[in-house]
Amino acid sequence: MLHLETLTGALAAFCTTISYVPQLRKAWSSGETGDISLKMLLLLGSGLALWTAYGALRADVVIMAANGVSLTLLGMIVYLKLRNEHP
């Protein structure tokens, strides 16, 4: 059985990770990314990479997985932004 702290962390990680999906779907389907700040995306990506490293150092699978997936989704948004702004 999962401990309450692990379950809480996993649920929080799921919610924050899945929050990227609506933005990614909108950017993918509309091609509109002009209102998304590239600096914010890069800073957020740096934070996610550091959280992933932190999870690895602590051997915390939830932290590593959630932030690794978030970083991947964010990378897709950055790709779309760069592709749409510099065709």
C-alpha beads as a LAMMPS data file, in Angstrom:
LAMMPS data file: protein, C-alpha beads

87 atoms
86 bonds

1 atom types
1 bond types

-500.0 500.0 xlo xhi
-500.0 500.0 ylo yhi
-500.0 500.0 zlo zhi

Masses

1 110.0

Atoms # bond

1 1 1 0.000 0.000 0.000
2 1 1 1.253 3.475 -0.859
3 1 1 2.052 5.899 1.917
4 1 1 -0.093 9.025 2.047
5 1 1 2.893 11.249 1.204
6 1 1 3.743 9.155 -1.870
7 1 1 0.128 9.153 -3.035
8 1 1 -0.167 12.916 -2.491
9 1 1 3.074 13.524 -4.389
10 1 1 2.017 11.260 -7.243
11 1 1 -1.370 12.986 -7.555
12 1 1 0.245 16.438 -7.479
13 1 1 2.796 15.320 -10.073
14 1 1 0.040 13.967 -12.322
15 1 1 -1.962 17.207 -12.120
16 1 1 0.989 19.489 -12.862
17 1 1 2.320 17.251 -15.625
18 1 1 -1.005 16.870 -17.421
19 1 1 -1.505 20.658 -17.280
20 1 1 0.812 21.019 -20.304
21 1 1 -1.440 18.950 -22.562
22 1 1 -4.139 21.608 -23.280
23 1 1 -1.491 24.194 -24.237
24 1 1 0.314 21.673 -26.419
25 1 1 -2.914 20.621 -28.164
26 1 1 -3.918 24.238 -28.788
27 1 1 -0.488 25.202 -30.123
28 1 1 -0.360 22.069 -32.277
29 1 1 -3.805 22.495 -33.827
30 1 1 -3.877 26.281 -34.237
31 1 1 -0.218 26.970 -34.920
32 1 1 -0.569 30.023 -32.675
33 1 1 2.303 30.396 -30.214
34 1 1 2.967 34.131 -30.380
35 1 1 1.507 34.812 -26.940
36 1 1 3.757 32.246 -25.246
37 1 1 6.954 33.719 -23.788
38 1 1 10.071 31.857 -24.945
39 1 1 12.014 33.163 -21.936
40 1 1 9.386 31.740 -19.597
41 1 1 9.504 28.389 -21.390
42 1 1 13.302 28.232 -21.175
43 1 1 13.324 29.181 -17.496
44 1 1 10.623 26.624 -16.753
45 1 1 12.571 24.012 -18.716
46 1 1 15.665 24.730 -16.644
47 1 1 13.646 24.274 -13.467
48 1 1 12.148 21.013 -14.713
49 1 1 15.599 19.699 -15.642
50 1 1 16.865 20.569 -12.162
51 1 1 13.848 18.890 -10.541
52 1 1 14.523 15.787 -12.637
53 1 1 18.160 15.784 -11.489
54 1 1 17.020 16.292 -7.888
55 1 1 14.684 13.312 -8.209
56 1 1 17.546 11.218 -9.565
57 1 1 19.807 12.246 -6.677
58 1 1 17.095 11.267 -4.201
59 1 1 16.154 8.150 -6.198
60 1 1 12.554 9.411 -6.229
61 1 1 10.794 7.874 -9.208
62 1 1 7.731 10.130 -8.898
63 1 1 9.800 13.327 -9.069
64 1 1 11.953 12.003 -11.914
65 1 1 9.036 10.717 -13.983
66 1 1 6.748 13.714 -13.524
67 1 1 9.410 16.273 -14.311
68 1 1 10.879 14.203 -17.134
69 1 1 7.479 13.944 -18.819
70 1 1 6.806 17.639 -18.151
71 1 1 10.158 18.521 -19.700
72 1 1 9.310 16.457 -22.783
73 1 1 5.915 18.149 -23.193
74 1 1 7.492 21.554 -22.641
75 1 1 10.138 20.715 -25.235
76 1 1 7.370 20.028 -27.737
77 1 1 5.816 23.432 -27.010
78 1 1 9.218 25.125 -27.448
79 1 1 9.673 23.274 -30.750
80 1 1 6.267 24.461 -31.987
81 1 1 6.998 28.025 -30.895
82 1 1 10.347 28.103 -32.696
83 1 1 8.900 26.413 -35.785
84 1 1 5.973 28.833 -35.979
85 1 1 8.061 31.959 -35.416
86 1 1 10.867 31.016 -37.820
87 1 1 9.298 29.052 -40.692

Bonds

1 1 1 2
2 1 2 3
3 1 3 4
4 1 4 5
5 1 5 6
6 1 6 7
7 1 7 8
8 1 8 9
9 1 9 10
10 1 10 11
11 1 11 12
12 1 12 13
13 1 13 14
14 1 14 15
15 1 15 16
16 1 16 17
17 1 17 18
18 1 18 19
19 1 19 20
20 1 20 21
21 1 21 22
22 1 22 23
23 1 23 24
24 1 24 25
25 1 25 26
26 1 26 27
27 1 27 28
28 1 28 29
29 1 29 30
30 1 30 31
31 1 31 32
32 1 32 33
33 1 33 34
34 1 34 35
35 1 35 36
36 1 36 37
37 1 37 38
38 1 38 39
39 1 39 40
40 1 40 41
41 1 41 42
42 1 42 43
43 1 43 44
44 1 44 45
45 1 45 46
46 1 46 47
47 1 47 48
48 1 48 49
49 1 49 50
50 1 50 51
51 1 51 52
52 1 52 53
53 1 53 54
54 1 54 55
55 1 55 56
56 1 56 57
57 1 57 58
58 1 58 59
59 1 59 60
60 1 60 61
61 1 61 62
62 1 62 63
63 1 63 64
64 1 64 65
65 1 65 66
66 1 66 67
67 1 67 68
68 1 68 69
69 1 69 70
70 1 70 71
71 1 71 72
72 1 72 73
73 1 73 74
74 1 74 75
75 1 75 76
76 1 76 77
77 1 77 78
78 1 78 79
79 1 79 80
80 1 80 81
81 1 81 82
82 1 82 83
83 1 83 84
84 1 84 85
85 1 85 86
86 1 86 87
